């Protein structure tokens, strides 16, 4: 049985979305690990303004491209 062209398009799009989700989850896990590491440091070793450092770090990140929007 042969699949229709529309089925193949959906399959490719689902695979692409799956890759994007896994990439974003990997980033989230990394950020959580970094936050956990900082939270376990003694207060004197923590950055003075962690919220500002986090904001700057997130702004430097290239946002994921959203095709089709």
N, C-alpha and C positions, 0 to 999 in steps of 0.2 A: 504494500500500500504506500503510495507516494503522498507526501505532505504538500499542502498548498503553499503558494508563495507568501500568503498572509501568515501562515503558521511559522514559516522560517523567519519572517520579519519579527514576529512576536518573540520567537526563541532568541534571536540575536539581541533584541532589546532587553529581554529578561536577563540574559547573560551579562550584558553591559551594566545593568542596574545592580546585579549581584556583585560585580567587581567593585562598583562605586561604594556600595554598602560596606563591603569588607574593608576597603581602603579607609573609609571614614571611621569604622569601628576600631581599626588599628590605631588611627590617630587619637581617638578618644582614650583607648587603653594606655597609650604612651603618655598622654596628658595626665591621666589619673595617677599613673606611677610617679610622674614628676611631682604632682601635688602631694602625694603620700610621702615622698622622700623629703620634701620641704617641711611638711607638717611634723615630721619626726625629729627635725633638727631642734636643738635648744633655741629658745627665743632670741638669745643674743646673736646667733648665727643666721637667723632669718633675715631676708631683705627688709628694709625699712617700710617700703610700700609695695607689698607683693601684688596687690590688685592692679597697680599701675604697670608693673612689670608684665603681668599676665596679659593685660589689655594690649600693650605694645607688641608682645610676642604674637598674639592672635592677629593683629593688624598686619604684621609682616608676612604672615602665611598667605599663600596664594589660594584663593577660594576655589573649590572644585568647579569645573566647567559644567554647565547644565545645557546640554544640547536639546534642541527642540523647544526652547523657551524664548 
